[in-house]
């Protein structure tokens, strides 16, 4: 995998992990990339619970094939007055992305998952304070990691 296409593989891996978690919920919830303004606007105008995420940084440190990354992933709930639903979702996210976990990076943009092309090691996990709008709450988990592009 080339250095140019590695960020796409990282994003597709995070998309897959988040989608797998969202589909495992009963009932399933949506997994929304907050950088996608169309889906985000639709979600925020609905009464649906969802898992949400946003990439912050993916940079070579000190140079390719070593990278630093940071992203946030969290939960959005509606009609959750005691905040039990949101905390349950955040807890599930925190177990997948806990500090020290190693995640294999594959390119999931095709019909079939590509070969293992990198490794992400989670180095810092921080649950952030909950944010509110008029009808919903969002609680994000701030994540930092180190990546190595293979090959």
C-alpha positions as protocol buffer text, in pm:
chain_id: "A"
residue {
  index: 1
  type: UNK
  ca { x: 0 y: 0 z: 0 }
}
residue {
  index: 2
  type: UNK
  ca { x: 134 y: 337 z: -97 }
}
residue {
  index: 3
  type: UNK
  ca { x: 188 y: 623 z: 140 }
}
residue {
  index: 4
  type: UNK
  ca { x: -77 y: 824 z: -50 }
}
residue {
  index: 5
  type: UNK
  ca { x: -356 y: 568 z: -1 }
}
residue {
  index: 6
  type: UNK
  ca { x: -271 y: 472 z: 358 }
}
residue {
  index: 7
  type: UNK
  ca { x: -500 y: 740 z: 515 }
}
residue {
  index: 8
  type: UNK
  ca { x: -798 y: 595 z: 323 }
}
residue {
  index: 9
  type: UNK
  ca { x: -722 y: 249 z: 464 }
}
residue {
  index: 10
  type: UNK
  ca { x: -703 y: 391 z: 818 }
}
residue {
  index: 11
  type: UNK
  ca { x: -1038 y: 568 z: 773 }
}
residue {
  index: 12
  type: UNK
  ca { x: -1200 y: 258 z: 623 }
}
residue {
  index: 13
  type: UNK
  ca { x: -1076 y: 46 z: 915 }
}
residue {
  index: 14
  type: UNK
  ca { x: -1224 y: 289 z: 1168 }
}
residue {
  index: 15
  type: UNK
  ca { x: -1546 y: 300 z: 965 }
}
residue {
  index: 16
  type: UNK
  ca { x: -1567 y: -81 z: 974 }
}
residue {
  index: 17
  type: UNK
  ca { x: -1504 y: -104 z: 1349 }
}
residue {
  index: 18
  type: UNK
  ca { x: -1766 y: 162 z: 1419 }
}
residue {
  index: 19
  type: UNK
  ca { x: -2020 y: 9 z: 1180 }
}
residue {
  index: 20
  type: UNK
  ca { x: -1970 y: -334 z: 1339 }
}
residue {
  index: 21
  type: UNK
  ca { x: -2041 y: -184 z: 1683 }
}
residue {
  index: 22
  type: UNK
  ca { x: -2345 y: 7 z: 1556 }
}
residue {
  index: 23
  type: UNK
  ca { x: -2493 y: -301 z: 1391 }
}
residue {
  index: 24
  type: UNK
  ca { x: -2437 y: -510 z: 1705 }
}
residue {
  index: 25
  type: UNK
  ca { x: -2669 y: -282 z: 1903 }
}
residue {
  index: 26
  type: UNK
  ca { x: -3027 y: -390 z: 1968 }
}
residue {
  index: 27
  type: UNK
  ca { x: -3186 y: -230 z: 1780 }
}
residue {
  index: 28
  type: UNK
  ca { x: -2898 y: -137 z: 1546 }
}
residue {
  index: 29
  type: UNK
  ca { x: -2799 y: 230 z: 1537 }
}
residue {
  index: 30
  type: UNK
  ca { x: -2636 y: 435 z: 1266 }
}
residue {
  index: 31
  type: UNK
  ca { x: -2264 y: 505 z: 1256 }
}
residue {
  index: 32
  type: UNK
  ca { x: -2205 y: 859 z: 1128 }
}
residue {
  index: 33
  type: UNK
  ca { x: -1883 y: 1031 z: 1027 }
}
residue {
  index: 34
  type: UNK
  ca { x: -1932 y: 1383 z: 1167 }
}
residue {
  index: 35
  type: UNK
  ca { x: -1721 y: 1519 z: 881 }
}
residue {
  index: 36
  type: UNK
  ca { x: -2002 y: 1413 z: 644 }
}
residue {
  index: 37
  type: UNK
  ca { x: -2224 y: 1721 z: 668 }
}
residue {
  index: 38
  type: UNK
  ca { x: -2521 y: 1563 z: 487 }
}
residue {
  index: 39
  type: UNK
  ca { x: -2554 y: 1264 z: 720 }
}
residue {
  index: 40
  type: UNK
  ca { x: -2471 y: 1471 z: 1027 }
}
residue {
  index: 41
  type: UNK
  ca { x: -2744 y: 1726 z: 953 }
}
residue {
  index: 42
  type: UNK
  ca { x: -2996 y: 1445 z: 900 }
}
residue {
  index: 43
  type: UNK
  ca { x: -2893 y: 1276 z: 1226 }
}
residue {
  index: 44
  type: UNK
  ca { x: -2911 y: 1594 z: 1432 }
}
residue {
  index: 45
  type: UNK
  ca { x: -3259 y: 1661 z: 1297 }
}
residue {
  index: 46
  type: UNK
  ca { x: -3382 y: 1316 z: 1400 }
}
residue {
  index: 47
  type: UNK
  ca { x: -3472 y: 1134 z: 1722 }
}
residue {
  index: 48
  type: UNK
  ca { x: -3232 y: 849 z: 1644 }
}
residue {
  index: 49
  type: UNK
  ca { x: -2951 y: 727 z: 1866 }
}
residue {
  index: 50
  type: UNK
  ca { x: -2620 y: 683 z: 1686 }
}
residue {
  index: 51
  type: UNK
  ca { x: -2251 y: 624 z: 1717 }
}
residue {
  index: 52
  type: UNK
  ca { x: -2049 y: 913 z: 1574 }
}
residue {
  index: 53
  type: UNK
  ca { x: -1684 y: 977 z: 1496 }
}
residue {
  index: 54
  type: UNK
  ca { x: -1444 y: 1230 z: 1350 }
}
residue {
  index: 55
  type: UNK
  ca { x: -1080 y: 1208 z: 1241 }
}
residue {
  index: 56
  type: UNK
  ca { x: -861 y: 1484 z: 1380 }
}
residue {
  index: 57
  type: UNK
  ca { x: -499 y: 1412 z: 1286 }
}
residue {
  index: 58
  type: UNK
  ca { x: -310 y: 1157 z: 1081 }
}
residue {
  index: 59
  type: UNK
  ca { x: 47 y: 1268 z: 1021 }
}
residue {
  index: 60
  type: UNK
  ca { x: 383 y: 1100 z: 964 }
}
residue {
  index: 61
  type: UNK
  ca { x: 587 y: 1119 z: 1288 }
}
residue {
  index: 62
  type: UNK
  ca { x: 877 y: 1144 z: 1237 }
}
residue {
  index: 63
  type: UNK
  ca { x: 823 y: 1016 z: 881 }
}
residue {
  index: 64
  type: UNK
  ca { x: 646 y: 746 z: 680 }
}
residue {
  index: 65
  type: UNK
  ca { x: 602 y: 456 z: 768 }
}
residue {
  index: 66
  type: UNK
  ca { x: 541 y: 579 z: 1125 }
}
residue {
  index: 67
  type: UNK
  ca { x: 235 y: 794 z: 1199 }
}
residue {
  index: 68
  type: UNK
  ca { x: 53 y: 963 z: 1485 }
}
residue {
  index: 69
  type: UNK
  ca { x: -323 y: 985 z: 1478 }
}
residue {
  index: 70
  type: UNK
  ca { x: -602 y: 1123 z: 1688 }
}
residue {
  index: 71
  type: UNK
  ca { x: -973 y: 1088 z: 1644 }
}
residue {
  index: 72
  type: UNK
  ca { x: -1290 y: 1104 z: 1846 }
}
residue {
  index: 73
  type: UNK
  ca { x: -1566 y: 847 z: 1861 }
}
residue {
  index: 74
  type: UNK
  ca { x: -1876 y: 866 z: 2071 }
}
residue {
  index: 75
  type: UNK
  ca { x: -2247 y: 823 z: 2116 }
}
residue {
  index: 76
  type: UNK
  ca { x: -2548 y: 1043 z: 2055 }
}
residue {
  index: 77
  type: UNK
  ca { x: -2870 y: 960 z: 2238 }
}
residue {
  index: 78
  type: UNK
  ca { x: -3217 y: 1112 z: 2251 }
}
residue {
  index: 79
  type: UNK
  ca { x: -3478 y: 1064 z: 2526 }
}
residue {
  index: 80
  type: UNK
  ca { x: -3213 y: 937 z: 2768 }
}
residue {
  index: 81
  type: UNK
  ca { x: -3288 y: 1136 z: 3087 }
}
residue {
  index: 82
  type: UNK
  ca { x: -3068 y: 928 z: 3318 }
}
residue {
  index: 83
  type: UNK
  ca { x: -2789 y: 901 z: 3055 }
}
residue {
  index: 84
  type: UNK
  ca { x: -2774 y: 522 z: 3092 }
}
residue {
  index: 85
  type: UNK
  ca { x: -2800 y: 459 z: 2717 }
}
residue {
  index: 86
  type: UNK
  ca { x: -2520 y: 698 z: 2631 }
}
residue {
  index: 87
  type: UNK
  ca { x: -2290 y: 561 z: 2901 }
}
residue {
  index: 88
  type: UNK
  ca { x: -2355 y: 204 z: 2786 }
}
residue {
  index: 89
  type: UNK
  ca { x: -2262 y: 295 z: 2429 }
}
residue {
  index: 90
  type: UNK
  ca { x: -1952 y: 486 z: 2540 }
}
residue {
  index: 91
  type: UNK
  ca { x: -1850 y: 188 z: 2753 }
}
residue {
  index: 92
  type: UNK
  ca { x: -1873 y: -41 z: 2450 }
}
residue {
  index: 93
  type: UNK
  ca { x: -1664 y: 201 z: 2244 }
}
residue {
  index: 94
  type: UNK
  ca { x: -1406 y: 223 z: 2520 }
}
residue {
  index: 95
  type: UNK
  ca { x: -1358 y: -155 z: 2525 }
}
residue {
  index: 96
  type: UNK
  ca { x: -1290 y: -169 z: 2150 }
}
residue {
  index: 97
  type: UNK
  ca { x: -1054 y: 130 z: 2160 }
}
residue {
  index: 98
  type: UNK
  ca { x: -892 y: 82 z: 2501 }
}
residue {
  index: 99
  type: UNK
  ca { x: -539 y: 197 z: 2572 }
}
residue {
  index: 100
  type: UNK
  ca { x: -279 y: -53 z: 2456 }
}
residue {
  index: 101
  type: UNK
  ca { x: -507 y: -237 z: 2212 }
}
residue {
  index: 102
  type: UNK
  ca { x: -355 y: -317 z: 1873 }
}
residue {
  index: 103
  type: UNK
  ca { x: -578 y: -284 z: 1566 }
}
residue {
  index: 104
  type: UNK
  ca { x: -485 y: -426 z: 1228 }
}
residue {
  index: 105
  type: UNK
  ca { x: -531 y: -181 z: 939 }
}
residue {
  index: 106
  type: UNK
  ca { x: -690 y: -315 z: 619 }
}
residue {
  index: 107
  type: UNK
  ca { x: -836 y: -139 z: 317 }
}
residue {
  index: 108
  type: UNK
  ca { x: -1213 y: -196 z: 340 }
}
residue {
  index: 109
  type: UNK
  ca { x: -1307 y: 29 z: 47 }
}
residue {
  index: 110
  type: UNK
  ca { x: -1347 y: -262 z: -197 }
}
residue {
  index: 111
  type: UNK
  ca { x: -1593 y: -550 z: -206 }
}
residue {
  index: 112
  type: UNK
  ca { x: -1346 y: -763 z: -9 }
}
residue {
  index: 113
  type: UNK
  ca { x: -1116 y: -652 z: 275 }
}
residue {
  index: 114
  type: UNK
  ca { x: -762 y: -598 z: 160 }
}
residue {
  index: 115
  type: UNK
  ca { x: -454 y: -751 z: 322 }
}
residue {
  index: 116
  type: UNK
  ca { x: -313 y: -624 z: 652 }
}
residue {
  index: 117
  type: UNK
  ca { x: -123 y: -308 z: 560 }
}
residue {
  index: 118
  type: UNK
  ca { x: -65 y: -145 z: 895 }
}
residue {
  index: 119
  type: UNK
  ca { x: -96 y: -159 z: 1271 }
}
residue {
  index: 120
  type: UNK
  ca { x: -257 y: 97 z: 1503 }
}
residue {
  index: 121
  type: UNK
  ca { x: -168 y: 94 z: 1872 }
}
residue {
  index: 122
  type: UNK
  ca { x: -399 y: 298 z: 2095 }
}
residue {
  index: 123
  type: UNK
  ca { x: -190 y: 513 z: 2329 }
}
residue {
  index: 124
  type: UNK
  ca { x: -441 y: 741 z: 2501 }
}
residue {
  index: 125
  type: UNK
  ca { x: -815 y: 716 z: 2568 }
}
residue {
  index: 126
  type: UNK
  ca { x: -1005 y: 1002 z: 2732 }
}
residue {
  index: 127
  type: UNK
  ca { x: -1382 y: 1016 z: 2785 }
}
residue {
  index: 128
  type: UNK
  ca { x: -1485 y: 1379 z: 2734 }
}
residue {
  index: 129
  type: UNK
  ca { x: -1766 y: 1567 z: 2911 }
}
residue {
  index: 130
  type: UNK
  ca { x: -2111 y: 1527 z: 2763 }
}
residue {
  index: 131
  type: UNK
  ca { x: -2242 y: 1796 z: 2530 }
}
residue {
  index: 132
  type: UNK
  ca { x: -2609 y: 1877 z: 2477 }
}
residue {
  index: 133
  type: UNK
  ca { x: -2837 y: 2033 z: 2225 }
}
residue {
  index: 134
  type: UNK
  ca { x: -3210 y: 2083 z: 2277 }
}
residue {
  index: 135
  type: UNK
  ca { x: -3309 y: 1715 z: 2265 }
}
residue {
  index: 136
  type: UNK
  ca { x: -2996 y: 1501 z: 2265 }
}
residue {
  index: 137
  type: UNK
  ca { x: -2666 y: 1437 z: 2431 }
}
residue {
  index: 138
  type: UNK
  ca { x: -2332 y: 1353 z: 2272 }
}
residue {
  index: 139
  type: UNK
  ca { x: -2041 y: 1208 z: 2465 }
}
residue {
  index: 140
  type: UNK
  ca { x: -1716 y: 1160 z: 2278 }
}
residue {
  index: 141
  type: UNK
  ca { x: -1409 y: 953 z: 2355 }
}
residue {
  index: 142
  type: UNK
  ca { x: -1087 y: 1124 z: 2248 }
}
residue {
  index: 143
  type: UNK
  ca { x: -837 y: 869 z: 2114 }
}
residue {
  index: 144
  type: UNK
  ca { x: -470 y: 890 z: 2025 }
}
residue {
  index: 145
  type: UNK
  ca { x: -258 y: 626 z: 1863 }
}
residue {
  index: 146
  type: UNK
  ca { x: 56 y: 538 z: 1676 }
}
residue {
  index: 147
  type: UNK
  ca { x: 48 y: 366 z: 1339 }
}
residue {
  index: 148
  type: UNK
  ca { x: 300 y: 176 z: 1135 }
}
residue {
  index: 149
  type: UNK
  ca { x: 239 y: 132 z: 765 }
}
residue {
  index: 150
  type: UNK
  ca { x: 363 y: -211 z: 656 }
}
residue {
  index: 151
  type: UNK
  ca { x: 527 y: -296 z: 325 }
}
